[in-house]
Amino acid sequence: MTSTARIEQHDVSAEGTGPYAITAGPDGALWFTMVHSGQIGRLVPGGEPTSHRLAPDSGPTIIVGGPDGALWFTEYQAHRIGRITTAGEIAEFDLPTPESGPYGLAAGPDGALWFTETAANQIGRITPDGQVREFPLPIEGAFPSAITAGADGAMWFTMNMANAIGRIGPDGEVAIHPLPTEAAGPVGIAAGPDGAVWFVEIGAGQIGRIGTDGGIEEFPLPDRAARPHAITTGPDGAMWFTEWGANRVGSITAGGVIEVHDLPTPGSEPHGIALGPDGALWTALEIGALARISPPAVETDR
């Protein structure tokens, strides 16, 4: 069996639009943000991309599927949470705290969406009808970044500048877990099939794993300067991640075995990564493209 993943690049937008985050929608399409041009894109695998315009300077970043069948996204520069239906109808919700810099976003087990406020040092919660509540963090300047739902019914998030992983329960109670490596700079985070939460350390060039009991393991990448950015669960049971600084994607098994794969175009700047509706992994490339990745053991038909 070859250990080489099959990777194909699909151009989806003009240079300078900046595809950033990506998710699978309930309509069988991929939905992605274009952070530099203020657009939400849509691509059915094998089809042609379409896009929906927001304010040009809104800075849409993370996008996820919501509990209501719509796609939800953060507007980092406009300080809003956005919602788009699969028919393209857009609604936007201002946040109570001005200049809060919303970034990470994830659906919670409580039927709401939870998000990070990087500039306000808070975690937010928004219901499908737009009701917002905010929870201050106990550490100043933590720069909460990505967020995910854990197997324990809580939300787990990275604290990029505090060098820690945070946990917030449905009641808003926050627990902080400092990382063993100094200046690790955690960013992307995702729940794994092993019941733990996995994250990337962009500053240390490592992948991390935290159990629901708070125990942390760290796995150094072959290239410590790779600057890993986002992480998700793959169809092969491994965790897949992007290496923004090295133009690669990689995978890590529950046992810590790491493989990395070069992307076709040099300097493509991979950011978000997600499992697509076709069973392959897809990553957003800031150069104006998406890359489709078929893990070697899970080669998929298109």
C-alpha positions in Angstrom: 0.0 0.0 0.0 1.4 3.4 -0.9 1.6 6.1 1.8 1.1 8.9 -0.7 -2.2 10.7 -0.6 -3.8 11.7 -3.9 -4.1 15.5 -4.0 -5.9 17.6 -6.7 -6.2 21.3 -6.8 -9.4 23.1 -7.9 -9.3 26.8 -8.6 -12.4 28.5 -7.1 -11.8 32.2 -7.0 -9.6 35.1 -8.2 -6.2 35.8 -6.8 -6.5 37.9 -3.7 -9.8 36.7 -2.5 -8.2 34.4 0.1 -10.1 31.1 0.6 -9.6 30.5 4.3 -12.0 28.1 6.1 -14.1 25.3 4.7 -16.9 22.9 5.8 -19.4 20.5 4.3 -22.9 21.7 4.1 -26.1 19.6 4.4 -26.8 20.2 0.7 -23.8 18.0 -0.5 -21.7 21.0 -1.2 -18.5 22.5 0.2 -18.8 26.0 1.7 -15.8 28.2 2.3 -15.0 31.7 3.3 -12.9 34.2 1.3 -11.4 36.4 4.0 -9.9 39.1 1.8 -12.8 39.8 -0.5 -15.8 39.3 1.9 -17.4 36.4 0.2 -18.9 33.0 1.0 -18.2 30.4 -1.7 -19.9 27.1 -2.5 -18.6 24.2 -4.5 -20.3 20.9 -5.3 -17.5 18.4 -5.9 -17.2 18.0 -9.7 -19.1 21.2 -10.3 -18.4 24.9 -10.8 -18.0 27.3 -7.8 -20.5 30.0 -6.9 -20.2 32.8 -4.4 -22.3 35.1 -2.2 -21.1 38.7 -1.4 -20.8 40.2 2.1 -19.3 43.6 2.9 -15.9 43.6 1.2 -14.2 44.5 4.5 -16.1 42.0 6.7 -13.3 39.4 6.9 -15.3 36.2 7.0 -13.1 33.5 8.7 -14.4 30.3 10.2 -17.5 28.6 8.7 -19.4 25.6 10.1 -22.7 23.8 9.7 -25.4 24.9 12.2 -28.1 23.0 14.0 -30.7 24.7 11.9 -29.4 23.4 8.5 -27.8 26.7 7.6 -24.1 27.6 7.5 -22.7 30.0 10.1 -19.6 32.0 10.0 -17.6 34.6 11.9 -16.9 38.1 10.5 -13.6 38.9 12.1 -13.3 42.5 10.9 -17.0 43.4 11.0 -17.4 41.9 14.5 -20.5 39.9 13.6 -21.7 36.4 13.3 -23.2 35.5 10.0 -25.7 32.9 8.8 -26.3 31.8 5.2 -28.9 29.3 4.1 -28.2 26.7 1.4 -30.4 28.9 -0.9 -28.0 31.9 -0.3 -30.1 34.0 2.1 -27.8 35.9 4.5 -28.4 37.2 8.0 -25.9 39.0 10.2 -25.9 39.5 14.0 -24.0 42.2 15.7 -22.2 41.3 19.0 -22.8 43.0 22.3 -19.1 43.8 22.8 -17.7 46.2 20.1 -14.5 45.4 18.3 -14.5 41.9 19.7 -12.8 40.1 16.8 -14.9 36.9 16.5 -12.9 34.1 15.0 -13.5 30.4 16.0 -17.0 28.9 15.7 -18.5 25.5 16.4 -21.9 23.9 17.0 -22.4 22.9 20.5 -24.4 20.0 22.0 -27.0 22.4 23.4 -28.4 23.5 20.0 -26.4 26.7 19.9 -23.2 27.8 18.3 -20.2 28.8 20.4 -17.5 31.3 19.2 -14.3 33.0 20.4 -13.8 36.7 20.7 -10.0 37.2 20.1 -9.9 40.9 21.0 -12.4 40.9 23.8 -11.0 37.9 25.7 -14.4 36.1 25.8 -16.3 33.1 24.6 -19.7 33.7 23.0 -22.8 31.7 22.5 -25.4 32.4 19.8 -28.7 30.6 19.4 -30.2 30.0 15.9 -32.6 33.0 16.4 -29.6 35.3 17.1 -29.6 35.6 20.9 -26.0 36.2 22.1 -24.4 35.6 25.5 -20.8 36.3 26.3 -18.5 34.7 28.9 -15.3 36.5 30.0 -12.1 34.4 30.3 -10.0 34.5 33.6 -6.7 35.3 31.8 -6.2 38.7 30.2 -4.9 38.8 26.6 -5.5 35.1 26.1 -6.5 35.5 22.4 -9.0 32.6 22.3 -8.8 31.2 18.7 -10.4 28.0 17.5 -13.2 26.1 19.3 -14.8 22.6 19.1 -17.3 20.5 20.9 -15.8 17.8 23.1 -17.0 14.3 23.9 -17.8 15.4 27.4 -20.5 17.9 26.4 -18.3 20.9 26.9 -16.6 23.3 24.4 -12.9 23.2 24.1 -10.8 26.1 22.7 -7.3 27.2 22.1 -5.8 30.2 23.9 -3.1 31.3 21.5 -1.4 34.0 23.5 -2.0 32.3 26.9 -0.4 29.1 25.7 -3.2 27.0 27.0 -6.3 25.0 26.1 -9.6 26.1 27.7 -12.8 24.3 28.5 -16.2 25.9 29.0 -19.2 24.0 30.3 -22.8 24.7 29.4 -23.1 26.8 32.5 -20.2 29.1 31.4 -17.6 27.7 33.9 -14.1 27.9 32.5 -11.1 25.6 33.2 -7.6 26.4 31.9 -5.0 23.8 30.9 -1.5 25.2 30.3 0.6 23.6 27.6 3.9 21.9 28.5 5.8 23.7 25.7 6.4 27.4 26.1 5.3 29.7 23.3 3.5 26.9 21.5 0.8 29.1 20.1 -2.2 26.8 19.8 -4.6 27.6 17.0 -6.7 24.9 15.3 -8.6 22.3 17.5 -11.0 19.4 16.8 -12.5 16.5 18.6 -11.0 13.1 17.6 -12.6 9.7 17.3 -10.7 8.6 20.4 -12.7 10.8 22.7 -9.9 13.3 23.1 -9.5 16.8 21.6 -6.6 17.4 19.2 -5.0 20.7 18.4 -2.1 22.3 16.5 0.8 24.4 17.9 1.7 26.9 15.2 4.6 28.3 17.2 6.2 25.0 18.3 5.5 22.9 15.2 3.7 20.3 17.1 0.4 18.4 17.3 -1.2 18.2 20.7 -3.8 15.9 22.3 -5.8 16.6 25.5 -8.0 14.1 27.2 -11.2 15.1 29.0 -9.3 14.7 32.2 -6.9 17.5 31.1 -3.9 15.2 30.4 -1.8 16.6 27.5 0.5 14.9 25.0 2.5 16.7 22.4 3.9 15.2 19.1 6.7 17.2 17.3 6.3 17.4 13.5 9.2 16.4 11.3 9.5 20.0 10.3 9.2 22.1 13.4 9.0 25.3 11.2 5.9 24.0 9.3 3.4 26.3 11.3 0.4 23.9 11.5 -2.8 25.9 11.4 -6.0 23.8 11.3 -7.0 20.2 12.1 -9.9 17.8 11.5 -10.9 14.2 11.7 -10.2 12.3 8.5 -12.2 9.3 6.9 -9.3 7.0 7.9 -9.6 7.7 11.6 -6.5 9.9 11.7 -6.4 13.6 12.5 -5.5 15.7 9.4 -3.9 19.1 9.6 -2.6 21.9 7.4 1.0 23.1 7.5 0.6 26.7 6.5 4.3 27.5 6.5 5.5 24.4 4.7 2.8 24.1 2.0 1.8 20.6 3.1 -1.1 18.7 4.7 -0.4 16.0 7.2 -2.0 13.3 9.3 -1.4 11.8 12.8 -2.8 8.6 14.1 -4.0 8.1 17.7 -0.7 6.4 18.3 1.3 9.5 17.1 2.4 8.3 13.7 2.8 11.3 11.4 2.8 11.5 7.6 3.0 14.7 5.6 2.2 15.4 1.9 3.3 18.3 -0.3 0.6 20.3 -2.1 0.8 20.7 -5.9 1.4 24.5 -6.0 4.3 26.1 -4.1 3.3 28.8 -1.7 -0.4 28.0 -1.8 -0.9 28.8 1.9 -3.3 26.1 3.2 -5.6 27.1 6.0 -8.8 25.4 6.9 -9.4 21.6 6.4 -12.6 19.6 6.5 -14.1 16.3 5.5 -16.1 16.8 2.3 -19.4 15.3 1.2 -17.6 13.0 -1.2 -15.6 11.3 1.6 -12.3 13.1 0.8 -10.6 15.8 2.7 -10.6 19.4 1.4 -8.4 22.3 2.3 -8.7 26.0 1.5 -5.7 27.5 -0.2 -5.3 31.3 0.2 -4.0 31.5 -3.5 -7.7 31.1 -4.7 -8.2 27.3 -4.7 -9.3 24.3 -2.8 -7.3 21.1 -2.7 -8.9 17.6 -2.5 -7.0 15.0 -0.5 -7.8 11.3 -0.7 -5.9 9.4 2.1 -4.0 6.4 0.7 -6.2 3.8 2.5 -9.5 5.6 1.6 -9.2 6.4 -2.1 -12.7 7.7 -3.0 -14.6 7.7 -6.2 -15.7 11.1 -7.5 
